[in-house]
Amino acid sequence: MCTVSSSDSRAPDYETVERRYNIAVNLESWELLAMHSIAGNESIPRVRLRMLKSLAGLPTRAESTPPTPPPPVAQSSSGSMGNGRRRLSREQQ
């Protein structure tokens, strides 16, 4: 019979065990997954994947560096429209 001593660094602490238990309960219930999905404004598969990663101890997107937003599109002030045509003034019409 193998016992885990309190000095063993591999023994999970209570918070880790409790968090993993709660994640497992959430993964078993479609209703709880749907509630988390609605609360986080995410799809159910995305919530399931995030919870599975957290259960496995892998970094989730929230724990990793957030993605950088794309650079803003520069607007030209030359009076051109987005489709390649130039805007005509009232005298030119």
DSSP file (Angstrom, degrees, kcal/mol; ACC not computed):
  #  RESIDUE AA STRUCTURE BP1 BP2  ACC     N-H-->O    O-->H-N    N-H-->O    O-->H-N    TCO  KAPPA ALPHA  PHI   PSI    X-CA   Y-CA   Z-CA
    1    1 A M              0   0    0      0, 0.0     2,-0.5     0, 0.0     0, 0.0   0.000 360.0 360.0 360.0 130.9    0.0    0.0    0.0
    2    2 A C        -     0   0    0      2,-0.0     2,-0.4     0, 0.0     0, 0.0  -0.847 360.0-169.5-103.7 129.6    1.4    3.4   -1.0
    3    3 A T        -     0   0    0     -2,-0.5     2,-0.6     0, 0.0     0, 0.0  -0.885  19.6-129.2-115.9 151.2    0.8    6.5    1.0
    4    4 A V        -     0   0    0     -2,-0.4     2,-0.1     4,-0.0    -2,-0.0  -0.869  22.1-143.9-100.4 123.8    1.6   10.0    0.1
    5    5 A S    >   -     0   0    0     -2,-0.6     3,-1.3     1,-0.1     6,-0.2  -0.458  21.4-117.2 -83.0 160.3    3.6   12.0    2.6
    6    6 A S  T 3  S+     0   0    0      1,-0.3    -1,-0.1    -2,-0.1     5,-0.0   0.699 114.0  59.5 -70.4 -17.9    2.9   15.6    3.2
    7    7 A S  T 3  S+     0   0    0      3,-0.0     2,-0.5     2,-0.0    -1,-0.3   0.543  76.6 110.7 -87.0  -6.1    6.5   16.4    2.0
    8    8 A D    X   -     0   0    0     -3,-1.3     3,-1.1     1,-0.2    -4,-0.0  -0.569  57.8-156.3 -71.1 120.5    5.8   14.9   -1.4
    9    9 A S  T 3  S+     0   0    0     -2,-0.5    -1,-0.2     1,-0.2    -3,-0.0   0.639  87.6  64.8 -75.1 -13.6    5.8   17.8   -3.9
   10   10 A R  T 3  S+     0   0    0      2,-0.1    -1,-0.2    -3,-0.0    -2,-0.1   0.615  75.1 105.4 -84.2 -12.1    3.7   15.8   -6.4
   11   11 A A  S <  S-     0   0    0     -3,-1.1     2,-0.1    -6,-0.2     0, 0.0  -0.537  74.9-125.2 -71.1 125.5    0.7   15.7   -4.1
   12   12 A P        -     0   0    0      0, 0.0    -1,-0.1     0, 0.0    -2,-0.1  -0.423  22.4-121.7 -71.5 146.4   -2.0   18.1   -5.3
   13   13 A D     >  -     0   0    0     -2,-0.1     4,-2.0     1,-0.1     5,-0.2  -0.297  29.3 -99.6 -80.5 171.7   -3.3   20.6   -2.8
   14   14 A Y  H  > S+     0   0    0      1,-0.2     4,-2.8     2,-0.2     5,-0.2   0.877 120.6  54.9 -62.2 -39.8   -6.9   20.9   -1.8
   15   15 A E  H  > S+     0   0    0      1,-0.2     4,-2.6     2,-0.2    -1,-0.2   0.894 108.8  48.4 -62.5 -39.9   -7.7   23.8   -4.2
   16   16 A T  H  > S+     0   0    0      2,-0.2     4,-2.5     1,-0.2    -1,-0.2   0.921 113.1  46.9 -66.6 -43.9   -6.4   21.9   -7.2
   17   17 A V  H  X S+     0   0    0     -4,-2.0     4,-2.3     2,-0.2    -2,-0.2   0.929 114.6  47.0 -63.5 -45.2   -8.4   18.8   -6.3
   18   18 A E  H  X S+     0   0    0     -4,-2.8     4,-2.4     2,-0.2    -2,-0.2   0.904 112.3  49.7 -64.4 -41.9  -11.5   20.8   -5.7
   19   19 A R  H  X S+     0   0    0     -4,-2.6     4,-2.2    -5,-0.2    -2,-0.2   0.919 112.5  47.3 -63.1 -44.2  -11.1   22.8   -9.0
   20   20 A R  H  X S+     0   0    0     -4,-2.5     4,-2.3     2,-0.2    -1,-0.2   0.874 110.9  51.9 -66.2 -36.7  -10.6   19.6  -11.0
   21   21 A Y  H  X S+     0   0    0     -4,-2.3     4,-2.3     2,-0.2    -2,-0.2   0.938 110.4  48.2 -63.8 -45.8  -13.6   18.0   -9.4
   22   22 A N  H  X S+     0   0    0     -4,-2.4     4,-2.3     1,-0.2    -2,-0.2   0.884 111.2  50.6 -62.9 -38.4  -15.8   21.1  -10.2
   23   23 A I  H  X S+     0   0    0     -4,-2.2     4,-2.4     2,-0.2    -1,-0.2   0.918 109.6  50.6 -64.8 -42.1  -14.5   21.0  -13.8
   24   24 A A  H  X S+     0   0    0     -4,-2.3     4,-1.4     2,-0.2    -2,-0.2   0.896 110.3  49.5 -63.5 -39.4  -15.3   17.3  -14.1
   25   25 A V  H  X S+     0   0    0     -4,-2.3     4,-0.8     1,-0.2     3,-0.2   0.918 111.8  48.8 -64.5 -42.6  -18.8   17.9  -12.8
   26   26 A N  H >< S+     0   0    0     -4,-2.3     3,-0.6     1,-0.2     7,-0.4   0.877 109.0  52.9 -64.3 -37.8  -19.3   20.8  -15.3
   27   27 A L  H 3< S+     0   0    0     -4,-2.4    -1,-0.2     1,-0.2    -2,-0.2   0.790 106.0  54.3 -69.2 -27.0  -18.0   18.6  -18.2
   28   28 A E  H 3< S+     0   0    0     -4,-1.4     2,-0.6    -3,-0.2    -1,-0.2   0.711 100.7  68.6 -77.5 -20.2  -20.5   15.9  -17.4
   29   29 A S    <X  -     0   0    0     -4,-0.8     4,-1.9    -3,-0.6     5,-0.1  -0.889  59.5-163.9-110.9 120.4  -23.5   18.2  -17.5
   30   30 A W  H  > S+     0   0    0     -2,-0.6     4,-2.4     1,-0.2     5,-0.2   0.876  94.1  55.7 -64.2 -37.3  -24.7   19.7  -20.8
   31   31 A E  H  > S+     0   0    0      1,-0.2     4,-2.2     2,-0.2    -1,-0.2   0.904 107.6  47.3 -64.4 -41.5  -26.8   22.3  -18.9
   32   32 A L  H  > S+     0   0    0      2,-0.2     4,-2.4     1,-0.2    -1,-0.2   0.883 111.2  51.6 -67.8 -37.8  -23.8   23.5  -16.9
   33   33 A L  H  X S+     0   0    0     -4,-1.9     4,-2.3    -7,-0.4    -2,-0.2   0.912 110.2  49.7 -62.4 -41.3  -21.7   23.8  -20.1
   34   34 A A  H  X S+     0   0    0     -4,-2.4     4,-2.5     2,-0.2    -2,-0.2   0.894 109.6  51.1 -65.1 -39.4  -24.5   25.8  -21.7
   35   35 A M  H  X S+     0   0    0     -4,-2.2     4,-2.5     2,-0.2    -2,-0.2   0.918 112.1  46.2 -64.3 -42.7  -24.6   28.1  -18.7
   36   36 A H  H  X S+     0   0    0     -4,-2.4     4,-2.2     2,-0.2    -1,-0.2   0.876 111.6  53.6 -65.5 -36.6  -20.9   28.7  -18.8
   37   37 A S  H  X>S+     0   0    0     -4,-2.3     5,-2.3    -5,-0.2     4,-0.6   0.925 112.0  43.2 -63.0 -45.8  -21.1   29.2  -22.5
   38   38 A I  H ><5S+     0   0    0     -4,-2.5     3,-0.6     1,-0.2    -2,-0.2   0.913 114.0  50.9 -67.1 -43.0  -23.8   31.9  -22.2
   39   39 A A  H 3<5S+     0   0    0     -4,-2.5    -1,-0.2     1,-0.2    -2,-0.2   0.860 118.1  37.8 -64.7 -35.5  -22.0   33.6  -19.2
   40   40 A G  H 3<5S-     0   0    0     -4,-2.2    -1,-0.2    -5,-0.2    -2,-0.2   0.432 105.5-124.3 -95.9   0.7  -18.7   33.8  -21.1
   41   41 A N  T <<5S+     0   0    0     -4,-0.6     2,-0.3    -3,-0.6    -3,-0.2   0.915  70.9 124.2  55.1  45.9  -20.2   34.6  -24.5
   42   42 A E      < -     0   0    0     -5,-2.3    -1,-0.2    -6,-0.2     2,-0.1  -0.836  67.2 -96.6-127.6 165.1  -18.4   31.5  -26.0
   43   43 A S     >  -     0   0    0     -2,-0.3     4,-2.2     1,-0.1     5,-0.2  -0.456  34.5-114.8 -78.5 158.3  -19.5   28.4  -27.9
   44   44 A I  H  > S+     0   0    0      1,-0.2     4,-2.7     2,-0.2     5,-0.2   0.904 115.9  52.2 -62.7 -42.8  -20.1   25.2  -26.0
   45   45 A P  H  > S+     0   0    0      0, 0.0     4,-2.4     0, 0.0    -1,-0.2   0.885 109.5  50.4 -61.6 -35.1  -17.2   23.4  -27.8
   46   46 A R  H  > S+     0   0    0      2,-0.2     4,-2.4     1,-0.2    -2,-0.2   0.912 111.5  47.1 -67.4 -40.9  -14.9   26.3  -26.9
   47   47 A V  H  X S+     0   0    0     -4,-2.2     4,-2.5     2,-0.2     5,-0.2   0.914 112.4  50.6 -64.6 -42.4  -15.9   26.1  -23.2
   48   48 A R  H  X S+     0   0    0     -4,-2.7     4,-2.5     1,-0.2    -2,-0.2   0.917 111.5  47.7 -61.7 -43.4  -15.5   22.3  -23.2
   49   49 A L  H  X S+     0   0    0     -4,-2.4     4,-2.5     2,-0.2    -2,-0.2   0.914 111.5  50.0 -64.5 -42.7  -12.0   22.6  -24.7
   50   50 A R  H  X S+     0   0    0     -4,-2.4     4,-2.1     1,-0.2    -1,-0.2   0.908 113.1  46.8 -62.1 -41.5  -11.0   25.3  -22.2
   51   51 A M  H  X S+     0   0    0     -4,-2.5     4,-2.6     2,-0.2    -2,-0.2   0.893 111.2  51.0 -68.9 -39.0  -12.2   23.1  -19.3
   52   52 A L  H  X S+     0   0    0     -4,-2.5     4,-2.0     2,-0.2     6,-0.2   0.901 110.8  49.0 -64.3 -39.9  -10.5   20.0  -20.7
   53   53 A K  H  X>S+     0   0    0     -4,-2.5     5,-2.5     2,-0.2     4,-0.7   0.914 112.4  48.0 -64.2 -41.8   -7.2   21.9  -21.0
   54   54 A S  H ><5S+     0   0    0     -4,-2.1     3,-0.6     1,-0.2    -2,-0.2   0.892 110.6  51.5 -66.0 -38.6   -7.6   23.2  -17.4
   55   55 A L  H 3<5S+     0   0    0     -4,-2.6    -1,-0.2     1,-0.2    -2,-0.2   0.872 111.4  47.6 -64.2 -37.2   -8.4   19.7  -16.2
   56   56 A A  H 3<5S-     0   0    0     -4,-2.0    -1,-0.2    -5,-0.2    -2,-0.2   0.569 117.2-113.4 -81.2  -8.5   -5.3   18.4  -17.9
   57   57 A G  T <<5 +     0   0    0     -4,-0.7    -3,-0.2    -3,-0.6    -4,-0.1   0.623  69.4 140.2  86.6  12.7   -3.1   21.2  -16.5
   58   58 A L      < -     0   0    0     -5,-2.5    -1,-0.3    -6,-0.2     2,-0.2  -0.584  61.5 -96.8 -85.6 151.7   -2.4   22.8  -19.8
   59   59 A P        -     0   0    0      0, 0.0     2,-0.2     0, 0.0    -1,-0.1  -0.476  39.0-149.1 -69.3 135.8   -2.4   26.6  -20.2
   60   60 A T    >>  -     0   0    0     -2,-0.2     4,-1.7     1,-0.1     3,-0.5  -0.477  30.7 -99.1 -95.1 172.9   -5.7   28.0  -21.4
   61   61 A R  T 34 S+     0   0    0      1,-0.2    -1,-0.1     2,-0.2   -11,-0.0   0.869 123.5  55.2 -61.9 -36.5   -6.1   31.2  -23.5
   62   62 A A  T 34 S+     0   0    0      1,-0.2    -1,-0.2     4,-0.1     0, 0.0   0.822 111.1  45.3 -66.4 -30.3   -7.0   33.2  -20.4
   63   63 A E  T <4 S+     0   0    0     -3,-0.5    -1,-0.2     2,-0.1    -2,-0.2   0.754 108.6  65.5 -84.3 -25.4   -3.7   32.1  -18.7
   64   64 A S  S  < S-     0   0    0     -4,-1.7    -4,-0.0     1,-0.2    -3,-0.0  -0.258 107.9 -65.1 -88.8-179.8   -1.5   32.7  -21.7
   65   65 A T        -     0   0    0      1,-0.1    -1,-0.2    -2,-0.1    -2,-0.1  -0.463  58.7-114.5 -66.5 130.0   -0.7   35.9  -23.4
   66   66 A P        -     0   0    0      0, 0.0    -1,-0.1     0, 0.0    -4,-0.1  -0.354  37.6 -97.9 -65.7 147.7   -3.8   37.5  -25.0
   67   67 A P        -     0   0    0      0, 0.0    -6,-0.0     0, 0.0    -3,-0.0  -0.345  38.3-114.8 -66.0 145.1   -3.7   37.7  -28.8
   68   68 A T        -     0   0    0     -3,-0.1    -3,-0.0     1,-0.1     0, 0.0  -0.613  30.8-116.2 -80.5 138.5   -2.7   41.1  -30.1
   69   69 A P        -     0   0    0      0, 0.0    -1,-0.1     0, 0.0     0, 0.0  -0.371  36.7 -96.6 -71.1 154.0   -5.4   42.9  -32.1
   70   70 A P        -     0   0    0      0, 0.0     3,-0.1     0, 0.0     0, 0.0  -0.344  48.4 -94.3 -67.3 152.3   -4.8   43.5  -35.8
   71   71 A P        -     0   0    0      0, 0.0     3,-0.0     0, 0.0     2,-0.0  -0.348  48.4 -97.7 -66.5 148.6   -3.4   47.0  -36.6
   72   72 A P        -     0   0    0      0, 0.0     2,-0.4     0, 0.0     0, 0.0  -0.336  38.1-108.6 -67.1 148.9   -6.0   49.6  -37.6
   73   73 A V        -     0   0    0     -3,-0.1     2,-0.3     1,-0.1     0, 0.0  -0.643  33.8-122.3 -79.3 128.6   -6.7   50.1  -41.2
   74   74 A A        -     0   0    0     -2,-0.4     2,-0.5    -3,-0.0    -1,-0.1  -0.547  20.1-145.7 -74.6 131.3   -5.3   53.5  -42.4
   75   75 A Q        -     0   0    0     -2,-0.3     2,-0.3     2,-0.0    -1,-0.0  -0.861  11.3-139.2 -98.3 127.0   -7.9   55.8  -43.9
   76   76 A S        -     0   0    0     -2,-0.5     3,-0.3     1,-0.1     4,-0.1  -0.630   2.6-151.7 -85.4 145.2   -6.6   58.0  -46.7
   77   77 A S        +     0   0    0     -2,-0.3    -1,-0.1     1,-0.2    -2,-0.0   0.082  68.8 105.0-101.7  22.8   -7.9   61.6  -46.7
   78   78 A S  S    S-     0   0    0      2,-0.1    -1,-0.2     1,-0.0    -2,-0.0   0.406  96.7-108.6 -84.7   4.6   -7.6   62.0  -50.5
   79   79 A G        +     0   0    0     -3,-0.3     8,-1.3     1,-0.3     2,-0.2   0.642  69.8 146.2  81.7  13.7  -11.3   61.7  -50.9
   80   80 A S  B     -A   86   0A   0      6,-0.2    -1,-0.3    -4,-0.1     6,-0.2  -0.585  44.8-129.1 -86.0 149.0  -11.2   58.3  -52.5
   81   81 A M    >   -     0   0    0      4,-2.4     3,-1.2    -2,-0.2    -1,-0.1  -0.433  27.9-106.4 -85.8 167.7  -14.0   55.8  -51.9
   82   82 A G  T 3  S+     0   0    0      1,-0.2    -1,-0.1    -2,-0.1    -2,-0.0   0.661 114.4  60.4 -70.9 -15.8  -13.1   52.2  -50.8
   83   83 A N  T 3  S-     0   0    0      2,-0.2    -1,-0.2     0, 0.0     3,-0.1   0.263 119.6 -98.2-101.0  13.2  -14.0   50.7  -54.2
   84   84 A G  S <  S+     0   0    0     -3,-1.2     2,-0.3     1,-0.3    -2,-0.1   0.344  86.1 118.6  93.9  -7.7  -11.4   52.7  -56.2
   85   85 A R        -     0   0    0      1,-0.0    -4,-2.4    -5,-0.0    -1,-0.3  -0.676  60.1-127.1 -92.5 148.8  -13.6   55.4  -57.6
   86   86 A R  B     -A   80   0A   0     -2,-0.3     2,-0.4    -6,-0.2    -6,-0.2  -0.684  22.0-114.9 -93.1 147.8  -13.0   59.0  -56.7
   87   87 A R        -     0   0    0     -8,-1.3     2,-0.3    -2,-0.3    -1,-0.0  -0.673  30.0-137.8 -81.9 131.4  -15.7   61.2  -55.3
   88   88 A L        -     0   0    0     -2,-0.4     2,-0.1     1,-0.1    -1,-0.0  -0.689  11.1-130.4 -91.6 141.2  -16.7   64.0  -57.6
   89   89 A S     >  -     0   0    0     -2,-0.3     4,-1.0     1,-0.1     3,-0.3  -0.297  33.1 -99.2 -78.5 174.2  -17.3   67.5  -56.4
   90   90 A R  T  4 S+     0   0    0      1,-0.2     3,-0.2     2,-0.2    -1,-0.1   0.831 123.0  54.1 -66.2 -32.1  -20.5   69.4  -57.3
   91   91 A E  T  4 S+     0   0    0      1,-0.2    -1,-0.2     2,-0.1    -3,-0.0   0.854 107.9  49.9 -69.8 -33.3  -18.8   71.4  -60.0
   92   92 A Q  T  4        0   0    0     -3,-0.3    -1,-0.2     1,-0.2    -2,-0.2   0.660 360.0 360.0 -80.7 -16.5  -17.5   68.1  -61.7
   93   93 A Q     <        0   0    0     -4,-1.0    -1,-0.2    -3,-0.2    -2,-0.1   0.501 360.0 360.0 -79.4 360.0  -20.9   66.5  -61.7
